[in-house]
Amino acid sequence: MESVNQITCEKRSYSREYKSHQHEFGQFLFPLQGSLDIQTEWQEINLNPDYCLYLPPRFGHNFRSVDRNEFLILDIPIQYLPDDTSSMYLQVDKQWASIRYLLLEEAKCQQDISSLVDLTRYVTSKLHISRPASIEYIHKHYKETIKLETLAKIEHYHPIYYSAWFKKKTGKSLKVYISELRLKEAKHLLNSTGWSMSKISEELGFENSSSFSRWFVNAEGISPQKYRILHSG
């Protein structure tokens, strides 16, 4: 099993033949050109420049690239990593694009290791605060009907494994997680607006105000109307 003692940031290319390995360090992969086919026990990913991928230590994977390719790779020794990290498939938004740019600059000079260490610490800290793509999707669409298969597809997981992965990642079941988001928004709307129950139920994706009220009572033990009165003023 491969290991490294210091942080490495460099460009690499990959061949057409599948290779299989795991390593004693964490690794971030940022595609710059082309794509990389990655297989794990539960995932099959075609990693392209719109996404980046974090692989934790001792995480077995197969990989190959069938096109012309170039990747920015950050190898992170265990001592720089939070405990018990898991794989993260992340969309390259503005923040991650900025990080990629800074890492590219570090890969060019390779002179001041302290700046690379500081940047790596920042990158690993984002492992705790960054939402995986499927959880980001939930936060944008929790007012709608969300299928387990849709979320699993986003992460390239089998649906059965996705449920276990989600519970490990959030500490909650998917049903509870979505319900808590809706409940938080319901309370916010009850406290901050004068909207009718029909308007609120429609906003939260319920068929009617009756189904919203039943759901709220099951969650809070009181009706939404009573909750509004108790928390008004």
N, C-alpha and C positions, 0 to 999 in steps of 0.2 A: 504494500500500500504506500503510495507516494506521500511524502511529507515535506514541509518547508519550514525554515526557521525565521525567515524574514519576509516582509510583504513584497510581492512582485506585481508590477503593473506593466504589461507589454501587449503588443499586437501579435496575434497568432492566426494561422490558417489551418484548415482541417481537410483531410483526404476523403475520397469517396467510399472507402471501405469502413464498415462499422468497426469501432473499437470499443472495448468495455473496460471500465476501471472505476475505482473509488479512491478517495484520498483523505489524508488526515488533516486537511485544512478546508476552510470555506472558500468558495469561488463565485465571483460575479462574472457574468458573461454579457457583454454589450456588443451585439452585431453592428458592424460598420458597413459591411457589404455582403450581399448574399444571405444565406440562411443556414441553420444547423438543425438537423433532425436529431432529437434527443428522446431516448426511451428509458423510462424507469419502470419499476414494478407496476405502477398504477397510472402512468402517464405516457402519452406520445405527443411531443411538441415539435412544431416546426418554428424555430425561433428566428424571427426576422427583426430588422432594425426598429420596428415600432415597439418592441418589448425588450426587457432585459430579464435575466434569470439568475437567481441565487441558488447555489447548491451547497448544502451543509456538509460538514465532515462525515466521512464513512457512508456516503449516499451513493449507492451503486447506480451507474448509468451507462448506456450505450450511446454512441454519437457518431455522426458522419455529416458531410456536406456534399451535395451533388452538383453544386454550382461554384463559380468563382467566389471566394469568400475571404473576409478579413474580420477579425473579432478583437475587441479590447478586453483583455482578461485581467482580473484582479484576484490574485491568490492571497488569502488571508490566514495566517497562522492562528491556531486555536486561542492563543493568549489574547488576541484582539477581538474575539467574538463573545457575544452574550451566551449564556448557558442555553443548551438545548434549542438551537435554532432549527427551523424547518425550511424546506424549499419554498421559494417565493417567485412567482411568475408575475412580473410587474409591467404595466404599460409605461412607456417612456414619456412622461408628461414634462412640463417645463423644468421642474426641479431635477428630475432624473437626467434630462438633457444637459442641464448645467453641470451636474456631477460628472456626466460622461465627458464633457468638454474639459473640465479640470483634470480628470484622470488622463485624458489624452495628452495634456500639457505635461503632466508628471512623467508619462511614458516617454516623452521626447527627451527630457533633460536628464532624469535619473541622477541628479546631483545632490539635492537636498532631501535626504531620507526623512527628515523630521516633518516636512510639509506633507509628504505622502502618508506618514503615520497619522498626522492630524486629520487629513482628508479621509483616510480609511476608518478612523474612529467615528467620524461623522456619518459615513456610509453605513456602518454597522448599527449606529444608533437609530437609523431610519428603518431598520428591520423591525423595530418595536412599534413604530408609529405609522408605517406605511400599511395601507390596506391592500390585500391581494385583490386582483381584478374582479373576482366574483363578489367579494364583500363590498367593494366600491359600487358594483352594479346593484346590490341590495339596497344600499343607502340612497341610490337614485330612483329606484323603482319599487320601494316597499309598499307604496299605496296601491300597487297593481298586483295581479296574480303572478306569482313567480314559481316556475317549475324547477324542481330539483335537477332535472336533466339539463336545463338551460345553464344553471350555475356550474354544474359538473363540466359541461362542454367548454365554458369559459376558462376553467383551470386545466382542461384536458385530462380530467380524472374520470374514472368509472363512477357512475352515480352511487353505488354502494360504498365505495371508498370515500367519496366526497363527504358523505354524512359524518363519517368518523373523523376525517380531516378537519371539517368545520367545527366539530365539538372540541377537538384538541386545540384548535386555533383560538376559539372564542370562549370556551368553557360553557357554551350553551348549545342546545339543539337549534336547528334552523328555524323551526316553528316558534320557539320561545324568542329567539333573536328578533325575528320580524315583528312578532306581536309587541315586543317591548318598544321597538321603533315607532310603531303605529300608536301605541298608548302614550308615549312621550309627546308625539305630535297632537294627539287628541286633547291632552291636558293643556298644551300650549294654546290651541285654538279656543278651548273653552275659557281659558283665563284671559286671553288677549284680544278676543273678537266678540262681537255681538251676534255672530252667525247663528242661524237656526240649527236644530239638530239635523234637519234634512241636508242643509248646506255642508255641515261638518262631515256627515256620513258619506256624502257624495265626494267630498275632497279626499277622504281616506279610503275610498274605493269600496265602500259597502253598498249593497243593493238598495237598502232603504234605511230610514232612521230607526226602525224597530230592530233590525239585525245589529246595527251599531250599538243601540242601547243595551241589548242582551249581552253583547260581547264586552261592553264596558263594565256592566254589573258583574259579570264573571271574573273580570280582571281586578276590579277595585272594590267590589262589595257594595257599591252605591251607584245610583243612576247618574248619567252625565249631567242631568239637570241639577240634581242635588249637589254634585261635585262643584258645579259652577257657582251655586249659591254659597257654599261653604268657603270657597276660595276667592270670592269676589271682594273687591275693596281692599 
